Amino acid sequence: MRIKPLGKYNYDDPERTLEMSMSIAPHYEGDQGDDGYKQTLSKWHLVMFALGNTIGAGVFALTGVAATYTGPALFLGFFLAGLVAMTTALVYAELASRIPVSGSAFAYIYSTFGELPAFIIGWNLNLRYGGCASALARGWTSYMTEFCLKLGWTLPTWLVAWELWGHECSLLTVLYLFFCTYFVTRGSQESNWCNIILTSAKVFSLILMIAVAFAYFDADNFKPFVREEYGVLGLLEGTSMLFFGYLGFDFVTTIAEEAKDPVKTLPASIRDSVIICMVLYMLVAISLYGMAPLTDFNPDTAMAEAFYSVGNNW
């Protein structure tokens, strides 16, 4: 569906401006939208898409890095970052319910402020999604390399680490991005099933990690609660890193026109995905630090090394 800017934003009556923006939303009736999009995604499909785009490098790769600043207060850092993410999520939920069209922040800005601000926001989104995707792919490569080493396989240098213009690059990271892009471009139905499988695997692995880590829980690992060399400022610095782990919930607003009853399902899926991530992340932080102090290991692979330290090589 095509949308048109509403003209000058009315700062004296922003509520009226948002009510007018509802006129750009398509009327969702039946199983197909005005632009031919099939409305096949339910609320829980959207939640799975949000979790799939959120759970990644933020918890698997950055947990050990943030722990070097937060210490045992790692779970508190996840909580604070989650509260900040929830405030953003509520804004997205409000806009998604009022302007249920594909386009995310670009569509919202375009319909209320006009073309130039939307142009800037659109390229900002491209930069953010590109940065998140590359960081996640790089984190996945690090864990895959470490996993292969534990199995006795040494991946060739040209595949995992080679120098280009003074920077370390990885062909495996690029292949991973191509793999994900292939499924995304197959369409919502095909990518939906792929996302459900991969997201379920990630959530299951987190739950399994939490259960196993709690079996080795030692409360003495939480003393002192905050790292003495960094103090409260270290907690805040770690929290700023952990916020990266909540980015991704807004992805569902880019597929609004493929959702069933988007006025209701989009806000609910955004809210629920952030809550689920917050609970999982905090449990991961509590259980892992209770099993072994993460500051004793390599920050990039601290989660895996924590399990090796207690004899869980699998």
C-alpha positions in Angstrom: 0.0 0.0 0.0 1.2 3.5 -0.8 1.3 6.1 1.9 1.4 9.8 1.7 2.9 12.3 4.1 0.3 14.3 6.1 2.2 17.5 5.7 3.4 19.7 8.5 3.3 18.0 11.9 0.9 19.6 14.3 2.9 20.0 17.6 -0.1 21.6 19.3 -2.3 18.5 18.6 -0.1 15.4 18.0 -3.0 13.2 18.9 -4.9 14.6 16.0 -2.0 14.0 13.6 -1.7 10.4 14.6 -5.5 9.9 14.2 -5.2 11.3 10.7 -2.4 8.9 10.0 -4.8 6.1 10.4 -6.3 7.0 7.1 -3.2 5.7 5.3 -3.6 2.2 6.8 -5.3 -0.4 4.6 -8.5 -2.1 5.6 -7.6 -5.6 6.5 -10.3 -7.9 5.4 -10.0 -11.5 4.3 -6.6 -13.2 3.7 -5.0 -10.8 1.3 -4.1 -7.1 1.6 -4.5 -4.3 -0.9 -1.0 -4.9 -2.3 -1.4 -8.6 -2.7 0.4 -9.5 0.6 -1.0 -12.7 2.0 -2.0 -12.2 5.7 -0.7 -15.5 7.1 1.2 -14.4 10.2 -0.5 -14.8 13.6 0.6 -13.1 16.8 2.9 -16.0 17.8 4.4 -16.0 14.3 5.3 -12.4 14.9 6.6 -13.1 18.4 8.9 -15.8 16.9 10.1 -13.4 14.2 10.9 -10.8 16.9 12.7 -13.4 19.1 14.6 -14.7 16.1 15.8 -11.2 15.3 16.5 -10.3 18.9 18.2 -13.3 20.5 21.7 -13.5 19.0 25.1 -11.9 19.6 23.7 -9.8 22.4 23.4 -12.7 24.7 25.8 -15.3 23.2 28.7 -13.1 22.4 28.3 -9.9 24.5 27.5 -11.5 27.8 31.2 -12.3 28.5 32.3 -8.8 27.3 29.7 -7.0 29.5 30.6 -9.2 32.5 34.1 -7.8 32.6 32.5 -4.4 33.6 29.4 -5.5 35.6 30.8 -8.6 37.4 28.1 -10.6 39.2 25.7 -7.7 38.7 25.4 -8.9 35.1 21.7 -9.9 35.5 20.9 -6.4 36.8 22.5 -4.9 33.7 20.2 -7.1 31.6 17.2 -5.9 33.7 18.1 -2.2 33.3 18.7 -2.6 29.5 15.4 -4.4 29.3 13.6 -1.5 30.9 15.0 0.9 28.4 14.2 -1.4 25.6 10.6 -1.7 26.9 10.1 2.0 26.7 11.1 1.9 23.1 8.9 -1.1 22.5 5.9 0.7 23.9 6.5 3.5 21.5 6.7 1.1 18.6 3.6 -0.7 19.8 1.6 2.5 19.9 2.6 3.5 16.4 2.2 0.0 15.0 -1.4 -0.1 16.3 -2.2 3.4 14.7 -0.3 2.9 11.5 -0.4 -0.8 10.7 1.6 -0.7 7.4 5.0 -2.2 6.5 8.0 0.1 6.8 8.6 0.4 10.5 10.1 3.7 11.6 10.4 4.9 8.0 6.6 4.6 7.5 5.9 6.3 10.8 8.2 9.3 10.1 7.1 9.6 6.5 3.4 9.8 7.4 3.9 12.4 10.1 7.0 14.5 9.4 7.5 14.1 5.6 10.0 12.9 3.1 13.4 14.3 4.3 13.2 13.0 7.9 12.0 9.7 6.6 14.9 9.5 4.1 17.3 10.1 7.0 15.6 7.5 9.2 15.4 5.0 6.4 19.2 5.0 5.8 19.7 5.0 9.6 17.7 1.8 9.7 19.8 0.3 6.9 22.9 1.2 8.9 21.5 -0.3 12.1 20.3 -3.5 10.5 23.6 -3.9 8.7 25.6 -3.4 11.9 23.4 -5.8 13.9 23.6 -8.5 11.1 27.3 -8.2 10.7 27.9 -8.3 14.5 25.7 -11.3 14.9 27.3 -13.2 12.0 30.8 -12.4 13.4 29.7 -13.7 16.9 28.3 -16.8 15.3 31.6 -17.4 13.5 33.6 -17.1 16.7 31.5 -19.7 18.4 31.5 -22.0 15.4 35.3 -21.8 15.2 35.6 -22.6 19.0 33.0 -25.4 18.7 35.0 -27.0 15.8 38.2 -26.8 17.8 36.6 -28.6 20.8 35.6 -31.4 18.3 39.2 -31.6 17.1 38.5 -29.8 13.8 40.7 -26.9 12.7 39.0 -24.7 10.1 41.4 -23.3 7.5 42.6 -19.8 8.0 41.3 -18.5 4.7 37.8 -19.5 5.9 37.7 -17.9 9.4 40.3 -15.2 9.5 42.2 -13.4 6.8 43.6 -9.9 6.6 42.1 -7.3 4.3 43.5 -3.7 4.3 44.7 -4.2 7.9 41.5 -5.7 9.2 40.6 -9.3 10.1 37.8 -10.7 7.9 36.0 -14.0 7.8 34.6 -15.7 4.7 32.5 -17.9 7.0 30.7 -14.8 8.3 29.8 -13.8 4.7 28.5 -17.3 3.9 26.3 -17.2 7.0 24.8 -13.9 5.9 24.1 -15.3 2.4 22.5 -18.3 4.0 20.1 -16.1 6.1 19.4 -13.8 3.1 18.4 -16.7 0.9 15.7 -17.8 3.3 14.4 -14.2 3.9 14.0 -13.7 0.2 12.0 -16.9 -0.2 8.9 -15.1 1.3 7.2 -14.9 4.6 5.8 -18.4 4.6 9.1 -20.1 3.8 11.2 -17.8 6.0 8.6 -18.2 8.8 9.2 -21.9 9.1 12.9 -21.5 8.9 12.7 -18.8 11.6 10.6 -21.0 13.8 13.1 -23.8 13.6 16.1 -21.7 14.2 14.5 -19.5 16.9 13.1 -22.6 18.7 16.7 -24.1 18.7 18.1 -20.8 20.2 15.4 -20.6 22.9 15.8 -24.3 23.7 19.6 -24.0 24.0 19.2 -21.0 26.4 16.7 -23.0 28.5 19.1 -26.0 28.5 22.0 -23.8 29.5 20.0 -22.3 32.3 19.0 -25.7 33.7 22.5 -27.1 33.5 24.1 -24.0 34.9 21.8 -23.9 37.9 22.9 -27.5 38.8 26.4 -26.0 39.6 25.1 -22.8 41.2 27.3 -21.3 43.9 26.1 -18.1 45.6 29.7 -17.2 46.6 30.4 -16.3 43.0 28.2 -13.2 43.5 30.6 -11.7 46.1 31.4 -8.9 45.7 28.3 -8.0 43.8 29.9 -5.1 41.8 33.5 -5.2 40.5 35.6 -3.0 42.7 37.7 -1.6 39.9 34.7 -0.3 38.0 32.0 0.2 40.6 28.5 1.4 39.6 29.9 3.1 36.4 31.0 -0.3 35.3 27.5 -1.6 35.7 26.2 1.3 33.6 28.8 0.7 30.9 28.0 -3.0 30.8 24.3 -2.1 30.6 24.9 0.0 27.5 26.5 -3.0 25.8 23.7 -5.3 26.8 21.1 -3.1 25.3 22.4 -4.3 22.0 20.9 -7.7 22.9 17.4 -6.3 22.8 17.6 -4.8 19.3 15.4 -6.6 16.8 11.9 -6.6 18.2 10.9 -3.8 15.8 11.5 -6.1 12.8 7.8 -7.3 13.0 6.7 -3.7 12.0 8.4 -4.3 8.6 6.0 -7.1 7.8 2.8 -5.5 9.2 0.9 -6.1 6.0 1.5 -9.8 6.1 0.1 -10.1 9.7 -3.4 -11.1 10.7 -5.3 -8.2 12.4 -2.1 -6.1 12.7 -3.7 -3.4 14.8 -3.9 -5.9 17.7 -1.2 -8.5 16.9 1.7 -6.1 16.2 1.7 -4.3 19.6 1.1 -7.5 21.5 4.0 -9.3 19.8 6.4 -6.4 20.3 5.5 -6.3 24.1 5.7 -10.1 24.6 9.0 -10.5 22.8 10.8 -7.9 24.9 9.4 -9.5 28.1 10.4 -13.0 27.0 13.9 -11.8 26.2 14.3 -10.0 29.4 13.3 -13.0 31.5 15.6 -15.4 29.5 18.6 -13.0 29.6 18.3 -12.5 33.3 18.1 -16.2 34.0 21.1 -16.8 31.8 23.1 -14.2 33.6 22.2 -15.5 37.1 22.7 -19.2 36.3 26.0 -18.7 34.4 27.6 -16.4 37.0 26.4 -18.7 39.7 28.1 -21.6 37.9 31.5 -19.8 37.3 32.7 -16.2 37.4 32.6 -15.2 33.8 35.4 -12.7 34.4 37.9 -15.6 34.6 37.4 -16.5 30.9 37.9 -15.1 27.4 35.1 -12.5 27.1 34.3 -13.5 23.5 33.7 -17.2 24.4 33.0 -16.9 28.2 29.7 -18.8 28.1 31.2 -21.9 26.5 34.4 -21.8 28.7 32.2 -21.5 31.8 30.7 -24.9 31.0 34.1 -26.4 30.2 35.3 -25.2 33.6 32.8 -27.5 35.4 33.4 -30.5 33.2 30.5 -30.0 30.7 32.4 -30.4 27.5 29.3 -31.1 25.4 
